[in-house]
Amino acid sequence: MDFRFGLGYDSHRLAEGLPLVLGGVNIPSDRGCVAHSDGDAVIHALCDALLGAASLQDIGTHFPDTDPQYKNMDSTILLGKTVELLEQKQWHVNHVDLTIVLEKPKLSAYKSLMQSTLAEIMHVSPDRVSVKAKTNEKMGFVGRGEGVVVMAAATLIQK
């Protein structure tokens, strides 16, 4: 067996009047992510961690924000396509660990739904997906409510 580890990171500015989608879940909020796709920073960071672990470059290589076909795209589709790329190389998700840094809204009520949504797309059980939410204690652009940051770690296994 072969194991691999990858890291991912994403950040997005927040703006009024846009939907907030994180981990494939619509979160009630007056502000959402400014982005070419739906702005799901959780899935974008996760895709980068998965692609990096498999040495398949990054999300921008496979789904460039200059391509009109990805305009306003549901990022769960991007995650599904990423998992297909992994499976073509015989890689399977072993575990993912996600940290979302967002001042508000609070995400505790949505973490388990994110966990199950992401697990289903990646063909793993929910106990293979960890979702954590933090604030930035009112410091920096995240603390001022101007943006969201997500860090992702992923391990893959090849049998």
SVG drawing of the C-alpha trace seen along z (x, -y; Angstrom):
<svg xmlns="http://www.w3.org/2000/svg" viewBox="-30 -45 33 48">
<polyline fill="none" stroke="black" stroke-width="0.4" points="0.0,0.0 1.0,-3.6 0.0,-6.6 0.1,-10.3 -0.6,-13.5 -1.7,-16.9 -2.4,-20.4 -4.9,-22.9 -5.8,-26.5 -8.4,-28.9 -9.7,-32.3 -12.5,-34.4 -13.7,-37.9 -17.2,-38.3 -19.8,-40.7 -23.4,-41.5 -26.1,-39.9 -24.2,-36.8 -25.0,-33.2 -22.7,-31.6 -21.9,-28.0 -19.4,-26.1 -18.7,-22.4 -21.6,-22.0 -24.1,-23.5 -26.0,-26.7 -25.5,-28.8 -28.0,-31.5 -26.0,-34.8 -26.3,-38.3 -22.8,-37.9 -21.3,-35.4 -18.1,-34.6 -17.0,-36.6 -15.8,-34.1 -16.0,-32.8 -17.8,-29.6 -20.1,-29.4 -17.2,-30.4 -17.2,-27.3 -13.8,-27.9 -14.1,-24.6 -14.4,-22.5 -11.7,-24.6 -9.2,-24.0 -10.2,-20.3 -9.7,-19.8 -6.2,-21.4 -5.3,-19.0 -6.6,-16.0 -5.0,-16.9 -1.7,-17.8 -1.6,-14.5 -1.9,-12.7 0.6,-15.0 -2.0,-16.2 -1.3,-20.0 -4.1,-22.2 -7.7,-23.2 -6.8,-26.1 -5.1,-23.7 -8.1,-21.5 -10.9,-24.0 -9.5,-27.5 -11.5,-30.6 -10.9,-31.9 -13.1,-29.2 -16.7,-30.3 -18.0,-26.7 -17.1,-27.1 -18.9,-30.4 -21.3,-30.1 -20.7,-26.3 -21.7,-24.3 -18.4,-23.3 -19.7,-19.9 -19.4,-19.1 -15.7,-20.1 -15.1,-17.9 -16.8,-15.0 -14.6,-15.5 -11.5,-15.7 -12.4,-12.4 -12.8,-10.9 -9.3,-12.1 -8.0,-10.4 -9.8,-7.2 -8.3,-7.1 -4.9,-6.9 -6.1,-4.3 -6.1,-6.8 -8.8,-6.7 -9.5,-9.2 -8.4,-7.9 -9.1,-11.0 -9.6,-14.7 -9.3,-17.4 -10.8,-20.9 -10.5,-24.1 -12.8,-27.0 -11.9,-30.4 -14.9,-32.7 -16.0,-35.4 -19.7,-35.0 -22.1,-33.3 -21.3,-30.6 -21.0,-27.2 -21.5,-24.7 -25.1,-23.9 -23.8,-23.1 -20.6,-21.1 -22.2,-17.6 -24.2,-18.4 -20.9,-19.5 -19.2,-16.3 -21.9,-14.0 -22.2,-15.9 -18.4,-15.8 -18.1,-12.2 -20.8,-11.1 -19.1,-12.9 -15.7,-11.4 -17.2,-7.8 -16.1,-7.6 -17.9,-7.3 -18.5,-10.5 -16.0,-9.5 -13.3,-10.0 -14.1,-13.7 -13.3,-16.2 -14.8,-19.7 -13.7,-22.4 -14.8,-26.0 -12.9,-28.8 -13.2,-32.6 -10.2,-34.9 -10.9,-36.6 -11.8,-39.8 -8.3,-40.1 -7.4,-40.8 -9.6,-40.7 -11.4,-37.5 -12.0,-39.1 -13.5,-42.2 -15.9,-40.0 -14.3,-40.7 -13.4,-37.2 -13.2,-33.5 -10.1,-31.2 -10.1,-27.4 -7.2,-25.0 -7.4,-21.4 -5.3,-18.3 -5.9,-15.0 -4.5,-11.6 -4.9,-9.2 -4.3,-5.5 -3.5,-3.4 -4.2,0.3"/>
</svg>
